[in-house]
């Protein structure tokens, strides 16, 4: 099958959307499918206001359409709601080409957190963007219900996975965290306002707070919370070693739809503390984590969980299952329709 994925989020960005698309693409290609990714690196782009790490592609409908026509896909998936996917959406509608979309991020809450714009204003755009798709792919029941509640009922499930070769309970702890005062409380992800990282850094549970990742809020938070350890971005085996050195993983975000880092931590045997919001409520179980409106309380409760139970549960999330769900959710055109 020839699958075209159009996305505004791609390398060198480091986030859950990019990692999900990369992981699913690898599985699909290993199964013999052809996957074409149309991403901002193939166009002239500008830095996103307030978030220069994200590049916004200046892509015309015609240029995106030409790429799609040349590839002759059997299925088209628009992964994000940015300008590149808007151009692809316009081309698909003009040419009566069906497509699927995905809701990866709580985009209305994300924009509201960064700009102060009311989230409901952004929902109008979300409804406009996703309404013509054959299906909206969502990662959790909570997100499905949120979309349905906003009038978008054509939702299909698309879960997430863990790279089990890297993330497992046998990983040796990272030496940079060897002598920290415990319990070691770890955050991994973008260091940005929408991740609510300040809430974690303000918690009062004894021990050491460690932040792995980078982003526009890093310098300000590092100056305000000098007792926390900011280790910068890490990947692969090095990232797995930071999970292994932690006693609890803290997920303070209230705007994520899933939270890949939670299941990576769990696969390494690390219990998770978070708020009772979308993401944690869909991923965590009473045996593998704790949720509370007071993050300090959640951290204390999570520290009592059994690491072996966490590891077993975390390893139940696989990219093979995620790729299968993605493939089943696509709208597959026959060769005649794809060539039209």
Residue pairs with C-beta under 8 A, 6 or more apart in sequence:
1 33
1 34
1 74
1 75
1 327
1 332
2 33
2 34
2 36
2 71
2 72
2 73
2 74
2 75
2 338
3 28
3 33
3 34
3 35
3 36
3 73
3 74
3 75
3 77
3 330
4 35
4 36
4 38
4 68
4 71
4 73
4 75
4 76
4 77
5 21
5 25
5 35
5 36
5 37
5 38
5 77
5 79
6 37
6 38
6 39
6 64
6 68
6 76
6 77
6 78
6 79
6 84
6 85
6 88
7 17
7 21
7 37
7 38
7 39
7 78
7 79
7 80
7 84
7 85
8 39
8 40
8 54
8 56
8 57
8 79
8 80
8 81
8 82
8 83
8 84
8 85
9 15
9 17
9 18
9 21
9 39
9 54
9 79
9 80
9 82
9 104
10 18
10 21
10 37
10 39
10 40
10 41
11 18
11 22
11 39
11 41
13 53
13 54
14 190
14 213
14 214
14 233
14 235
15 190
16 104
16 160
16 256
16 258
16 259
16 260
16 261
17 79
17 80
17 104
17 105
19 260
20 104
20 160
20 260
20 322
21 37
21 79
23 161
23 163
23 319
23 322
23 323
24 319
24 322
24 323
24 326
25 35
25 37
26 319
27 319
27 320
27 322
27 323
28 35
28 323
28 326
28 327
29 35
31 323
33 327
36 67
36 71
36 73
38 64
38 67
38 68
38 84
38 88
39 57
39 84
40 55
40 56
40 57
40 84
41 55
42 57
42 67
43 57
43 58
43 59
43 63
43 84
44 57
44 58
45 55
45 56
45 57
45 58
46 55
46 56
46 58
47 53
47 54
47 55
47 56
48 54
48 55
48 56
50 114
50 115
50 216
51 114
51 192
51 216
52 216
53 215
53 216
56 82
56 83
57 82
57 83
57 84
58 83
59 83
59 84
59 87
60 87
61 87
61 90
61 91
61 94
62 91
63 87
64 84
64 87
64 88
64 91
65 88
65 91
65 94
65 95
68 76
68 88
68 91
68 92
68 97
72 338
72 339
73 333
73 338
74 332
74 333
74 334
74 335
74 338
75 100
75 330
75 331
75 332
75 333
76 88
76 92
76 97
76 98
76 99
76 100
76 331
77 99
77 100
77 101
77 102
77 137
77 326
77 330
78 85
78 88
78 89
78 92
78 99
78 100
78 101
78 102
78 133
79 85
79 101
79 102
79 104
80 102
80 104
81 101
81 107
81 125
81 126
81 129
81 130
85 101
85 129
86 129
88 99
89 99
89 129
89 132
91 97
92 98
92 99
93 132
95 340
96 340
97 333
98 134
98 331
98 333
99 133
99 134
99 331
100 133
100 134
100 135
100 136
100 137
100 156
100 329
100 330
100 331
101 129
101 130
101 133
101 135
101 136
101 137
102 136
102 137
102 138
102 158
103 126
103 130
103 136
103 137
103 138
103 143
103 147
103 257
104 139
104 257
105 255
105 256
105 257
106 255
106 256
106 257
106 278
107 122
107 126
108 119
108 120
108 121
108 122
108 123
108 126
109 119
109 194
109 254
109 255
110 194
110 255
111 117
111 119
111 122
112 118
112 119
112 122
113 193
113 194
113 255
114 193
114 194
123 150
126 150
126 152
127 150
127 151
127 152
130 136
130 147
130 152
131 152
133 154
134 154
134 331
135 154
135 155
135 156
135 329
135 331
136 147
136 152
136 154
136 155
136 156
137 155
137 156
137 157
137 158
137 326
137 329
138 144
138 147
138 155
138 156
138 157
138 158
138 257
139 157
139 158
139 159
139 160
139 257
139 258
139 282
140 257
140 258
140 278
140 279
140 282
140 283
141 282
142 278
142 279
142 281
142 282
143 257
143 258
143 278
143 282
144 155
144 157
146 278
147 153
147 155
148 155
156 325
156 328
156 329
157 325
157 329
158 322
158 325
158 326
158 329
159 317
159 321
159 322
159 325
160 258
160 260
160 263
160 317
160 322
161 263
161 317
161 318
161 319
161 320
161 321
161 322
162 260
162 263
162 264
162 267
162 314
162 315
162 317
162 318
162 319
163 264
163 319
164 267
164 315
164 318
166 236
166 237
166 239
166 240
167 240
167 243
167 264
167 267
167 268
167 314
168 240
168 267
168 268
168 311
168 315
169 244
169 267
169 268
169 269
169 307
169 308
169 311
171 237
171 240
171 241
171 243
171 244
171 268
172 241
172 244
173 241
173 244
173 245
174 238
174 241
174 242
174 244
174 245
176 231
176 242
177 184
177 210
177 229
177 242
177 245
177 246
178 245
180 208
180 210
180 229
180 245
181 206
181 207
181 208
182 207
182 208
182 247
183 205
183 206
183 207
183 208
183 247
183 248
183 303
184 207
184 208
184 210
184 245
184 246
184 247
184 248
185 200
185 203
185 205
185 207
185 208
185 209
185 210
185 246
185 247
185 248
185 250
185 273
185 299
186 210
186 212
186 242
186 243
186 245
186 246
186 248
186 249
186 250
186 265
186 270
187 197
187 200
187 209
187 210
187 211
187 212
187 213
187 249
187 250
187 251
187 252
188 212
188 213
188 234
188 239
188 242
188 243
188 249
188 261
188 264
188 265
189 195
189 197
189 212
189 213
189 253
189 261
190 213
190 214
190 215
191 197
191 211
191 213
191 214
191 215
191 216
191 217
191 218
191 221
191 230
192 215
192 216
192 217
193 216
193 217
194 253
194 255
195 215
195 252
195 253
195 255
196 252
196 253
196 254
196 255
197 211
197 217
197 221
197 252
198 221
199 252
199 295
200 209
200 250
200 252
200 295
201 209
201 211
201 221
201 224
201 225
201 228
203 209
203 250
203 295
203 296
203 299
204 296
205 296
205 299
205 300
207 247
208 228
208 229
209 225
209 227
209 228
209 229
209 250
210 228
210 229
210 231
210 242
210 246
211 218
211 221
211 228
211 229
211 230
211 231
212 231
212 232
212 233
212 234
212 239
212 242
213 232
213 233
214 232
214 233
218 230
221 228
221 230
222 228
222 230
231 242
234 242
239 264
240 264
240 268
243 249
243 264
243 265
243 268
243 270
244 268
244 269
244 270
246 265
246 270
247 270
247 303
248 270
248 271
248 272
248 273
248 299
248 302
248 303
249 261
249 262
249 265
249 266
249 270
249 271
249 272
249 273
249 302
250 272
250 273
250 274
250 295
250 298
250 299
251 259
251 261
251 262
251 272
251 273
251 274
251 275
251 279
251 280
252 274
252 275
252 295
253 259
253 274
253 279
254 275
254 277
256 278
256 279
257 278
257 279
258 279
258 282
258 283
259 274
259 279
259 280
259 283
262 272
262 274
262 279
262 280
262 283
262 284
262 289
263 283
263 314
263 317
264 314
265 272
265 310
265 314
266 272
266 288
266 289
266 310
266 311
266 313
266 314
267 311
267 314
267 315
267 317
268 311
268 314
269 307
269 308
269 310
269 311
269 314
270 307
270 310
271 288
271 289
271 290
271 302
271 303
271 305
271 307
271 310
272 280
272 283
272 284
272 288
272 289
272 290
272 302
272 310
273 289
273 290
273 291
273 292
273 295
273 298
273 299
273 301
273 302
274 280
274 284
274 289
274 290
274 291
274 295
274 298
275 291
275 292
275 293
275 295
275 298
276 291
276 292
276 293
280 289
280 291
281 291
283 289
284 290
284 291
285 313
287 305
287 306
287 309
287 310
287 313
288 305
288 309
288 310
288 313
288 314
289 302
289 305
289 310
290 297
290 298
290 299
290 300
290 301
290 302
290 305
291 298
292 298
292 301
